[in-house]
Amino acid sequence: MEQLTNLRGQVTPVVDLRKRFGWPGGERTKESRIVVVSSASGWVGLIVDSVSEVVRLAEGEMSPPPALASGGGADFVRAVARLGEEKLVLDLDRLLGGVEEAMAKAA
């Protein structure tokens, strides 16, 4: 966990996805966003480079991911969504592993 923020009166951890994926840190720009997601332990903010759209997916719109080389975030891929153009769906449980312990301590 990189930082905490106050979201509507509740302490919320914020995770930089670049660091989580093991990628070099990027400079924050006007396109950078914090996407707030619900996890088993509560709300978590994810720092991303940009957001182009937000969609809801049904299980039928997802396929198992292709075999990806390990590293670079490949371990966090849950599925591939077919929405005209293929998009990767992340496995939040794996992505946030270890963050939940830090959340419990912050609460």
Stockholm file with secondary structure:
# STOCKHOLM 1.0

chainA/1-107         MEQLTNLRGQVTPVVDLRKRFGWPGGERTKESRIVVVSSASGWVGLIVDSVSEVVRLAEGEMSPPPALASGGGADFVRAVARLGEEKLVLDLDRLLGGVEEAMAKAA
#=GR chainA/1-107 SS CCEEEEETTEEEEEEEHHHHHTCCCCCCCTTCEEEEEEETTEEEEEEESCCCCCCCCCGGGEECCCCCCSSTTGGGEEEEEESSSEEEEECHHHHTTTHHHHHHHHC
#=GC SS_cons         CCEEEEETTEEEEEEEHHHHHTCCCCCCCTTCEEEEEEETTEEEEEEESCCCCCCCCCGGGEECCCCCCSSTTGGGEEEEEESSSEEEEECHHHHTTTHHHHHHHHC
//
